Amino acid sequence: MWPESGEDNAPLRTGLTTGSCATACCVAAAQYVFAQRQDETVSIVLPKGKSVDLVIESYQVIANGVRTSTIKDAGDDPDVTHGARIFVELTLCADPGVHFYAADGVGTVTRTGLVLAVGEPAINPVPRQMMTEHLLGFAETYQYQGGFKVAVGIENGAAIALKTMNPRLGIQGGLSILGTTGIVRPFSCAAYIASIHQGIDVARANSLTHLAATTGNASETAIKQYYGLDDMALLEMGDFVGAVLKHLRKVENSQQPQLTKLSLCGGFGKISKLAQQHMDLNSRVSSIDLPALAALAATLGASEELQERMRRANTSVEALSFAQQEKLPLADAVCAQAVDFARRYIPQHIALEVWAIDRKGQFVGFAKDDAKDKPE
């Protein structure tokens, strides 16, 4: 799980996905099998046509093929696979085409609701397409009529997967090979957003009706203990509340309605950003609006002196503490604003509530909007 994120800012750099890493390993392995080459770097073409070079760390001969590996560089993305060794065991076979398998550290799908069928290795469609296109290119170049067996693995992947949402999604035994563009863009977190979408899809496919989306460890612990929710009902949205709201609007409006309740829970500062209509709660995208908090406190009866203290506060938590000293329900009012904004995206048949916690993980604010027009 992610911690509740801070407010620091710094320059960021991009990285490459596990799908790109696996593709590079396939290219290196094919070059070894067909041309007996052991290049230190290989070039691959990403889905949008850009070519990138990756370093190949090792070559190891296996029966009918070779094992190659590379180290994933996720750039400045908060990615648990950064620095992990991705490997491919490529062997030749008589059956034409490319056949995928999960090697050590890559999981297997065990629940419905994902883009892959139950029993399939957790290698997503775009990485499969990337590897297939590169390997079939080699087959054409070398006039090879047979097929390829591609076993993709990640060293220590089973242990790393425990830090991700894979177990909740029903991906057992390891990590997923992910990527839609081949590039990891810091804090756009395409893979993380994809896992949020998958979490919603899996929960709906398994007939859950109440989901709780949280910004980090503390908020998840608080809401889980309050409701006694199953892990499958918990969505680690981090700063990406927009990923939750937009995907729920899409699936609950376009498919058979399934959910009856959504709880959003996060630190007071994060919820105040949602109340100010921000969909990405990271400090690189949105900031705490202390004047807005002071203005909201004014509607609750805050004096001019209190409002000025709040505007000059160091943090949102300090501003909240000033309001609490005056017995003003500022956190409840912030949660109510957040409910009003989130309701624009969440269909009326879903009861919506927002909770705010303090730095100790204790609830300090709450607001709700009960469902209307519930499906029969």
RODO-2510 file (C-alpha; in nm, 4 decimals, decimal comma):
residues 376
     n   res          X          Y          Z
     1     m     0,0000     0,0000     0,0000
     2     w     0,1010     0,3594    -0,0566
     3     p     0,1632     0,5896     0,2386
     4     e    -0,0371     0,9116     0,2555
     5     s     0,1736     1,1206     0,0162
     6     g     0,3550     1,4384     0,1135
     7     e     0,3732     1,7815    -0,0425
     8     d     0,7365     1,7957    -0,1640
     9     n     0,8148     1,8842    -0,5259
    10     a     1,1083     1,7818    -0,7492
    11     p     1,1995     1,7333    -1,1169
    12     l     1,0837     1,3990    -1,2551
    13     r     1,2022     1,1614    -1,5265
    14     t     1,0201     0,8914    -1,7203
    15     g     1,0908     0,5189    -1,7210
    16     l     0,9910     0,2036    -1,9083
    17     t     0,7166    -0,0456    -1,8267
    18     t     0,7560    -0,4133    -1,7416
    19     g     0,6027    -0,4809    -2,0828
    20     s     0,8853    -0,2909    -2,2510
    21     c     1,1406    -0,4786    -2,0414
    22     a     0,9929    -0,8159    -2,1358
    23     t     0,9882    -0,7143    -2,5032
    24     a     1,3564    -0,6190    -2,4892
    25     c     1,4345    -0,9567    -2,3365
    26     c     1,2451    -1,1255    -2,6205
    27     v     1,4432    -0,9314    -2,8799
    28     a     1,7728    -1,0187    -2,7140
    29     a     1,6740    -1,3844    -2,6873
    30     a     1,5629    -1,4021    -3,0514
    31     q     1,8866    -1,2415    -3,1681
    32     y     2,0776    -1,5034    -2,9718
    33     v     1,8706    -1,7958    -3,1054
    34     f     1,8760    -1,6889    -3,4702
    35     a     2,2070    -1,5022    -3,5009
    36     q     2,4104    -1,6149    -3,1969
    37     r     2,4427    -1,2535    -3,0864
    38     q     2,4720    -1,1385    -2,7244
    39     d     2,4220    -0,7650    -2,7584
    40     e     2,4659    -0,5520    -2,4477
    41     t     2,1783    -0,3282    -2,5555
    42     v     1,8797    -0,3904    -2,7809
    43     s     1,6303    -0,1603    -2,9480
    44     i     1,2534    -0,2066    -2,9334
    45     v     0,9652    -0,0170    -3,0913
    46     l     0,6974     0,1116    -2,8548
    47     p     0,3257     0,0998    -2,9457
    48     k     0,3271     0,4592    -3,0753
    49     g     0,6328     0,4002    -3,2944
    50     k     0,9131     0,5390    -3,0798
    51     s     1,2335     0,3310    -3,0581
    52     v     1,4129     0,2943    -2,7249
    53     d     1,7251     0,1073    -2,6171
    54     l     1,7455    -0,1177    -2,3102
    55     v     2,0466    -0,2813    -2,1479
    56     i     2,0481    -0,6612    -2,1370
    57     e     2,1977    -0,7821    -1,8101
    58     s     2,2441    -1,1521    -1,8781
    59     y     2,2200    -1,4406    -2,1247
    60     q     2,1787    -1,8000    -2,0093
    61     v     2,1396    -2,0991    -2,2431
    62     i     1,8422    -2,3265    -2,1705
    63     a     1,6949    -2,6237    -2,3580
    64     n     1,5871    -2,5138    -2,7077
    65     g     1,6423    -2,1514    -2,6277
    66     v     1,7832    -1,8875    -2,3949
    67     r     1,7008    -1,6869    -2,0833
    68     t     1,7694    -1,3125    -2,0984
    69     s     1,7148    -1,0430    -1,8374
    70     t     1,7086    -0,6671    -1,7888
    71     i     1,6653    -0,4329    -1,4926
    72     k     1,3551    -0,2171    -1,4902
    73     d     1,4064     0,1568    -1,4618
    74     a     1,0756     0,3192    -1,3711
    75     g     1,2236     0,6683    -1,3678
    76     d     1,0807     0,8722    -1,0828
    77     d     0,7518     0,6849    -1,0755
    78     p     0,6599     0,5403    -0,7324
    79     d     0,6658     0,1886    -0,8745
    80     v     0,7396    -0,1230    -0,6683
    81     t     0,9035    -0,2881    -0,9710
    82     h     1,1691    -0,0182    -1,0071
    83     g     1,5049    -0,1956    -1,0004
    84     a     1,3495    -0,5412    -1,0419
    85     r     1,5088    -0,7970    -1,2742
    86     i     1,2683    -0,8884    -1,5544
    87     f     1,3512    -1,2035    -1,7500
    88     v     1,2229    -1,4054    -2,0424
    89     e     1,2807    -1,7730    -2,1154
    90     l     1,2386    -1,8072    -2,4911
    91     t     1,2145    -2,1502    -2,6506
    92     l     1,1197    -2,2637    -2,9981
    93     c     0,8268    -2,4931    -3,0684
    94     a     0,6536    -2,6538    -3,3642
    95     d     0,3169    -2,4803    -3,3073
    96     p     0,3228    -2,1468    -3,4965
    97     g     0,2596    -1,8221    -3,3153
    98     v     0,3627    -1,6878    -2,9760
    99     h     0,2519    -1,8697    -2,6616
   100     f     0,2791    -1,6981    -2,3232
   101     y     0,3502    -1,8503    -1,9832
   102     a     0,4124    -1,7205    -1,6312
   103     a     0,7629    -1,7908    -1,5038
   104     d     0,8638    -1,7322    -1,1413
   105     g     0,7421    -1,3985    -1,0114
   106     v     0,4631    -1,3394    -1,2635
   107     g     0,1123    -1,4119    -1,1404
   108     t    -0,1813    -1,6081    -1,2742
   109     v    -0,5373    -1,4754    -1,3022
   110     t    -0,7758    -1,6483    -1,0611
   111     r    -1,0824    -1,4177    -1,0604
   112     t    -1,3210    -1,2881    -1,3215
   113     g    -1,3464    -0,9180    -1,4004
   114     l    -0,9968    -0,8670    -1,5422
   115     v    -0,9056    -0,8179    -1,9062
   116     l    -0,7488    -1,1655    -1,9032
   117     a    -0,9354    -1,4907    -1,8583
   118     v    -0,9058    -1,7033    -1,5445
   119     g    -0,6020    -1,9293    -1,5698
   120     e    -0,4069    -1,6945    -1,7977
   121     p    -0,0623    -1,5635    -1,7035
   122     a    -0,0838    -1,2008    -1,5888
   123     i     0,0731    -1,0593    -1,9045
   124     n    -0,1540    -0,7848    -2,0296
   125     p    -0,2665    -0,7441    -2,3920
   126     v    -0,0370    -0,4603    -2,5027
   127     p     0,2825    -0,6267    -2,3731
   128     r     0,1679    -0,9478    -2,5444
   129     q     0,1183    -0,7546    -2,8665
   130     m     0,4606    -0,5888    -2,8380
   131     m     0,6401    -0,9187    -2,7817
   132     t     0,4413    -1,0925    -3,0558
   133     e     0,5144    -0,8282    -3,3183
   134     h     0,8871    -0,8277    -3,2464
   135     l     0,9147    -1,2073    -3,2456
   136     l     0,7116    -1,2524    -3,5617
   137     g     0,9427    -1,0001    -3,7232
   138     f     1,2350    -1,2295    -3,6442
   139     a     1,0427    -1,5297    -3,7793
   140     e     0,9888    -1,3481    -4,1082
   141     t     1,3480    -1,2283    -4,1325
   142     y     1,4931    -1,5740    -4,0714
   143     q     1,2129    -1,7627    -4,2559
   144     y     1,1284    -1,9538    -3,9410
   145     q     0,8044    -2,1514    -3,9713
   146     g     0,7636    -2,2631    -3,6090
   147     g     0,6465    -2,0857    -3,2987
   148     f     0,7759    -1,9356    -2,9748
   149     k     0,7143    -2,0185    -2,6115
   150     v     0,7628    -1,7073    -2,4001
   151     a     0,7820    -1,7489    -2,0232
   152     v     0,8041    -1,4084    -1,8542
   153     g     0,9248    -1,3766    -1,4969
   154     i     1,0333    -1,1242    -1,2333
   155     e     1,2923    -1,2139    -0,9724
   156     n     1,1356    -1,1896    -0,6228
   157     g     0,8098    -1,1033    -0,7954
   158     a     0,5947    -1,3030    -0,5553
   159     a     0,7304    -1,1048    -0,2601
   160     i     0,7037    -0,7707    -0,4419
   161     a     0,3438    -0,8503    -0,5396
   162     l     0,2425    -0,8430    -0,1732
   163     k     0,3026    -0,4645    -0,1869
   164     t     0,0544    -0,4264    -0,4734
   165     m    -0,3171    -0,4794    -0,5279
   166     n    -0,2592    -0,8034    -0,7206
   167     p    -0,3710    -1,0377    -0,4403
   168     r    -0,6975    -0,8421    -0,4061
   169     l    -0,7496    -0,8501    -0,7801
   170     g    -0,7155    -1,2267    -0,7887
   171     i    -0,3707    -1,2328    -0,9471
   172     q    -0,1871    -1,4953    -0,7477
   173     g     0,1786    -1,5917    -0,7332
   174     g     0,3400    -1,2753    -0,8561
   175     l     0,3241    -0,9476    -1,0421
   176     s     0,1629    -0,8434    -1,3692
   177     i     0,3413    -0,7496    -1,6904
   178     l     0,1829    -0,4148    -1,7685
   179     g     0,1925    -0,1157    -1,9999
   180     t    -0,0131     0,0508    -2,2687
   181     t     0,2429     0,2910    -2,4175
   182     g     0,5643     0,1246    -2,3013
   183     i     0,6637     0,4367    -2,1087
   184     v     0,6163     0,5063    -1,7378
   185     r     0,5290     0,8726    -1,6867
   186     p     0,5929     0,9851    -1,3278
   187     f     0,2764     1,0422    -1,1299
   188     s     0,0593     0,9867    -1,4327
   189     c     0,0969     0,6292    -1,3072
   190     a    -0,0821     0,4559    -1,5921
   191     a    -0,0164     0,1164    -1,4333
   192     y    -0,1467     0,2333    -1,0971
   193     i    -0,4591     0,3844    -1,2519
   194     a    -0,5113     0,0626    -1,4471
   195     s    -0,4990    -0,1321    -1,1201
   196     i    -0,7666     0,0985    -0,9746
   197     h    -0,9884     0,0271    -1,2741
   198     q    -0,9202    -0,3451    -1,2401
   199     g    -1,0046    -0,3324    -0,8697
   200     i    -1,3432    -0,1804    -0,9485
   201     d    -1,4085    -0,4329    -1,2265
   202     v    -1,3141    -0,7309    -1,0099
   203     a    -1,5289    -0,6117    -0,7188
   204     r    -1,8294    -0,5672    -0,9469
   205     a    -1,7713    -0,9018    -1,1189
   206     n    -1,7698    -1,0683    -0,7767
   207     s    -2,1000    -0,9041    -0,6746
   208     l    -1,9652    -0,6617    -0,4157
   209     t    -2,1971    -0,3659    -0,3586
   210     h    -1,9963    -0,1404    -0,1224
   211     l    -1,6510    -0,0109    -0,2202
   212     a    -1,4169     0,2124    -0,0210
   213     a    -1,1479     0,4145    -0,2011
   214     t    -0,8663     0,5504     0,0133
   215     t    -0,5639     0,7773    -0,0288
   216     g    -0,3163     0,5672     0,1714
   217     n    -0,2415     0,3261     0,4538
   218     a    -0,3926     0,5225     0,7394
   219     s    -0,7194     0,5997     0,5649
   220     e    -0,7556     0,2411     0,4447
   221     t    -0,7007     0,1050     0,7948
   222     a    -0,9576     0,3453     0,9385
   223     i    -1,2360     0,2693     0,6916
   224     k    -1,1651    -0,1033     0,6863
   225     q    -1,1930    -0,1253     1,0636
   226     y    -1,5071     0,0879     1,0712
   227     y    -1,6993    -0,1229     0,8216
   228     g    -1,5178    -0,4572     0,8463
   229     l    -1,4762    -0,4602     0,4701
   230     d    -1,3186    -0,7430     0,2748
   231     d    -0,9894    -0,6586     0,1034
   232     m    -1,1557    -0,6917    -0,2367
   233     a    -1,3823    -0,3988    -0,1456
   234     l    -1,0873    -0,1672    -0,0732
   235     l    -0,9415     0,0473    -0,3526
   236     e    -0,5992     0,2040    -0,2962
   237     m    -0,6563     0,5107    -0,5101
   238     g    -0,3620     0,7106    -0,3723
   239     d    -0,3903     1,0599    -0,5210
   240     f    -0,5953     0,9426    -0,8197
   241     v    -0,9507     1,0045    -0,7071
   242     g    -1,0367     1,0937    -1,0658
   243     a    -0,9532     0,7388    -1,1742
   244     v    -1,2157     0,6089    -0,9308
   245     l    -1,4873     0,8613    -1,0086
   246     k    -1,4548     0,8482    -1,3875
   247     h    -1,4361     0,4701    -1,4108
   248     l    -1,7340     0,4210    -1,1810
   249     r    -1,9355     0,6674    -1,3886
   250     k    -1,8426     0,4703    -1,7011
   251     v    -1,9180     0,1179    -1,5795
   252     e    -2,2207     0,1941    -1,3628
   253     n    -2,3878     0,3974    -1,6360
   254     s    -2,3032     0,1727    -1,9306
   255     q    -2,3375    -0,1705    -1,7719
   256     q    -2,5774    -0,3416    -1,5338
   257     p    -2,5688    -0,1360    -1,2104
   258     q    -2,3946    -0,3280    -0,9355
   259     l    -2,2845    -0,0921    -0,6584
   260     t    -2,5053     0,0598    -0,3914
   261     k    -2,2460     0,2480    -0,1828
   262     l    -1,9105     0,4227    -0,2268
   263     s    -1,6976     0,5517     0,0614
   264     l    -1,4111     0,7923    -0,0101
   265     c    -1,1631     0,8284     0,2757
   266     g    -0,8420     1,0292     0,3023
   267     g    -0,6335     1,2711     0,4997
   268     f    -0,7988     1,6054     0,5707
   269     g    -0,5655     1,7918     0,3341
   270     k    -0,6367     1,5514     0,0487
   271     i    -1,0116     1,5720     0,1040
   272     s    -0,9899     1,9523     0,1080
   273     k    -0,8368     1,9331    -0,2410
   274     l    -1,1237     1,7126    -0,3565
   275     a    -1,3617     1,9670    -0,2061
   276     q    -1,1916     2,2289    -0,4253
   277     q    -1,2723     2,0080    -0,7270
   278     h    -0,9289     1,8593    -0,7906
   279     m    -0,9213     1,5115    -0,9431
   280     d    -0,5484     1,4529    -0,8834
   281     l    -0,4562     1,5136    -0,5207
   282     n    -0,0785     1,5102    -0,5615
   283     s     0,1089     1,8268    -0,4685
   284     r     0,2602     1,8448    -0,8171
   285     v    -0,0865     1,8990    -0,9574
   286     s    -0,2961     2,0571    -0,6812
   287     s    -0,2273     2,2641    -0,3696
   288     i    -0,3930     2,3144    -0,0329
   289     d    -0,6131     2,6250    -0,0526
   290     l    -0,5926     2,7828     0,2929
   291     p    -0,7958     3,0929     0,1966
   292     a    -1,0749     2,8622     0,0754
   293     l    -1,0702     2,6799     0,4091
   294     a    -1,0888     3,0119     0,5906
   295     a    -1,3792     3,1221     0,3718
   296     l    -1,5610     2,7976     0,4430
   297     a    -1,4994     2,8470     0,8159
   298     a    -1,6567     3,1912     0,7839
   299     t    -1,9833     3,0288     0,6727
   300     l    -1,9712     2,8297     0,9957
   301     g    -1,9344     3,1426     1,2068
   302     a    -1,5567     3,1871     1,2244
   303     s    -1,4412     3,5268     1,3413
   304     e    -1,2188     3,7489     1,1256
   305     e    -0,9329     3,6753     1,3641
   306     l    -0,9787     3,2991     1,3253
   307     q    -1,0014     3,3279     0,9488
   308     e    -0,6753     3,5215     0,9396
   309     r    -0,5027     3,2582     1,1550
   310     m    -0,6240     2,9880     0,9172
   311     r    -0,5016     3,1767     0,6107
   312     r    -0,1593     3,2054     0,7733
   313     a    -0,1457     2,8422     0,8875
   314     n     0,1510     2,6280     0,7864
   315     t    -0,0632     2,3315     0,6863
   316     s    -0,4243     2,2317     0,6372
   317     v    -0,4042     2,0266     0,9563
   318     e    -0,3009     2,3355     1,1534
   319     a    -0,5875     2,5314     0,9980
   320     l    -0,8229     2,2518     1,0985
   321     s    -0,6890     2,2571     1,4543
   322     f    -0,7669     2,6300     1,4797
   323     a    -1,1250     2,5614     1,3720
   324     q    -1,1570     2,2697     1,6119
   325     q    -1,0478     2,4930     1,9005
   326     e    -1,3484     2,7106     1,8220
   327     k    -1,5787     2,4055     1,7976
   328     l    -1,6428     2,4653     1,4275
   329     p    -1,7262     2,1511     1,2195
   330     l    -1,4859     2,2485     0,9416
   331     a    -1,3919     1,8914     0,8460
   332     d    -1,7577     1,7944     0,8095
   333     a    -1,8140     2,0973     0,5857
   334     v    -1,5118     2,0062     0,3711
   335     c    -1,6418     1,6510     0,3362
   336     a    -1,9819     1,7898     0,2331
   337     q    -1,8178     1,9958    -0,0419
   338     a    -1,6280     1,6871    -0,1552
   339     v    -1,9519     1,4871    -0,1671
   340     d    -2,1163     1,7556    -0,3799
   341     f    -1,8298     1,7481    -0,6300
   342     a    -1,7935     1,3693    -0,6428
   343     r    -2,1674     1,3301    -0,6954
   344     r    -2,1269     1,4881    -1,0398
   345     y    -1,9552     1,1666    -1,1454
   346     i    -2,1211     0,9019    -0,9296
   347     p    -2,4646     0,7805    -1,0473
   348     q    -2,7570     0,8573    -0,8196
   349     h    -2,8284     0,4931    -0,7377
   350     i    -2,5007     0,4755    -0,5412
   351     a    -2,4988     0,6143    -0,1870
   352     l    -2,1932     0,8386    -0,1563
   353     e    -1,9988     0,9374     0,1539
   354     v    -1,6682     1,1082     0,2282
   355     w    -1,4559     1,0652     0,5396
   356     a    -1,1541     1,2718     0,6493
   357     i    -0,8885     1,1523     0,8918
   358     d    -0,6145     1,3273     1,0879
   359     r    -0,2473     1,2302     1,0954
   360     k    -0,3170     0,9753     1,3671
   361     g    -0,5671     0,7956     1,1451
   362     q    -0,8686     0,9134     1,3449
   363     f    -1,1871     1,0291     1,1751
   364     v    -1,2328     1,4061     1,1943
   365     g    -1,4946     1,4700     0,9265
   366     f    -1,7873     1,2994     0,7530
   367     a    -2,0625     1,3769     0,5043
   368     k    -2,2955     1,1645     0,2937
   369     d    -2,5492     1,1761     0,0155
   370     d    -2,7828     0,8803     0,0246
   371     a    -2,8663     0,6906    -0,2929
   372     k    -3,1699     0,7788    -0,4986
   373     d    -3,3488     0,5667    -0,7567
   374     k    -3,1798     0,2470    -0,6405
   375     p    -3,2166    -0,0392    -0,8888
   376     e    -3,4594    -0,3117    -0,7918
***
